[in-house]
Amino acid sequence: ILSFVLLICQVSRWYCAASLGVFQSQCLLNLWAWVDFFASILPIGTTILVVNQGSSIDRVAALGTATTGILWLNLVGWAARSWHGMAVFMGGAIKVRESCSIFFFKSMICACS
């Protein structure tokens, strides 16, 4: 069920990107968008092969291995995006703090003069 939820999230992300006019840069040319897409599709395919009794064990093992690898890659990508977002936020917060302290320092000097 989680894979279907992730797939619905990917489709809605694609729709939003297409409606904003950034589909090519945010979806087609972005490596992490493809990793997210395959991370939502491959578990569904693996589940179908496991449930299907006629599938060979080699095919299930190969797809299961690929699915595990892409899910780990998805986790690494999520961590990289999260840390990048945190770094951008902290950089902005530090810049705001520096500009405020410089402003207050200058205003204190002017008030004392």
C-alpha positions as CSV (number, residue, x, y, z in Angstrom):
1,I,0.0,0.0,0.0
2,L,2.9,2.4,0.8
3,S,4.2,1.9,-2.8
4,F,0.9,3.0,-4.2
5,V,0.9,6.1,-2.0
6,L,4.4,6.9,-3.1
7,L,3.3,6.5,-6.7
8,I,0.4,8.8,-6.2
9,C,2.8,11.4,-4.7
10,Q,5.1,11.1,-7.7
11,V,2.2,11.5,-10.2
12,S,0.9,14.6,-8.3
13,R,4.5,16.0,-8.2
14,W,4.8,15.5,-12.0
15,Y,1.4,17.2,-12.5
16,C,2.4,20.2,-10.3
17,A,5.8,20.5,-12.1
18,A,4.0,20.4,-15.5
19,S,1.5,23.0,-14.5
20,L,4.3,25.3,-13.3
21,G,6.3,24.8,-16.5
22,V,9.3,23.2,-14.8
23,F,8.6,19.6,-15.7
24,Q,11.7,19.1,-17.8
25,S,14.2,20.5,-15.2
26,Q,12.5,19.1,-12.1
27,C,11.3,15.7,-13.4
28,L,13.0,14.6,-16.6
29,L,16.5,15.9,-16.1
30,N,16.6,15.3,-12.3
31,L,18.3,12.1,-11.2
32,W,16.5,12.0,-7.9
33,A,13.1,12.2,-9.5
34,W,13.9,9.0,-11.5
35,V,15.2,7.3,-8.4
36,D,12.0,8.2,-6.6
37,F,9.9,7.0,-9.5
38,F,11.7,3.6,-9.6
39,A,11.6,3.3,-5.8
40,S,7.8,3.5,-6.1
41,I,7.4,1.2,-9.1
42,L,9.9,-1.6,-8.3
43,P,8.4,-2.8,-5.0
44,I,5.0,-3.1,-6.7
45,G,6.6,-5.3,-9.5
46,T,8.5,-7.4,-6.9
47,T,5.3,-7.9,-4.9
48,I,3.4,-9.0,-8.1
49,L,6.2,-11.5,-8.9
50,V,6.3,-12.9,-5.4
51,V,2.5,-13.4,-5.3
52,N,2.6,-14.9,-8.8
53,Q,3.4,-18.6,-8.2
54,G,4.6,-19.2,-11.7
55,S,7.6,-16.8,-11.5
56,S,11.0,-18.3,-11.3
57,I,13.1,-17.7,-8.2
58,D,15.9,-16.2,-10.2
59,R,13.7,-13.5,-11.6
60,V,12.2,-12.7,-8.2
61,A,15.7,-12.6,-6.7
62,A,17.1,-10.3,-9.4
63,L,14.2,-7.9,-9.2
64,G,14.3,-8.0,-5.4
65,T,18.0,-7.2,-5.4
66,A,17.4,-4.3,-7.8
67,T,14.5,-3.1,-5.6
68,T,16.6,-3.2,-2.5
69,G,19.4,-1.2,-4.1
70,I,17.1,1.5,-5.5
71,L,15.4,1.8,-2.1
72,W,18.8,2.3,-0.4
73,L,19.7,4.9,-3.1
74,N,16.3,6.6,-2.5
75,L,17.2,6.8,1.2
76,V,20.6,8.3,0.5
77,G,18.9,10.8,-1.9
78,W,16.4,11.8,0.7
79,A,19.1,12.4,3.3
80,A,21.2,14.4,0.8
81,R,18.2,16.6,0.0
82,S,17.3,17.0,3.7
83,W,20.8,18.0,4.6
84,H,21.1,20.4,1.7
85,G,17.8,22.1,2.7
86,M,19.0,22.4,6.3
87,A,22.3,23.9,5.1
88,V,20.5,26.5,3.0
89,F,18.2,27.4,6.0
90,M,21.1,27.7,8.5
91,G,23.1,29.8,6.0
92,G,20.2,32.1,5.6
93,A,19.7,32.3,9.4
94,I,23.3,33.1,10.0
95,K,23.2,35.8,7.3
96,V,20.1,37.4,8.9
97,R,21.8,37.3,12.3
98,E,25.0,38.9,11.0
99,S,23.1,41.6,9.2
100,C,21.0,42.3,12.3
101,S,23.9,42.5,14.7
102,I,25.8,44.8,12.3
103,F,22.7,47.0,12.0
104,F,22.3,47.1,15.8
105,F,26.0,47.7,16.3
106,K,26.0,50.6,13.9
107,S,22.9,52.1,15.5
108,M,24.4,51.9,19.0
109,I,27.6,53.7,17.8
110,C,25.5,56.4,16.2
111,A,23.4,56.8,19.4
112,C,26.5,57.0,21.6
113,S,28.2,59.7,19.4
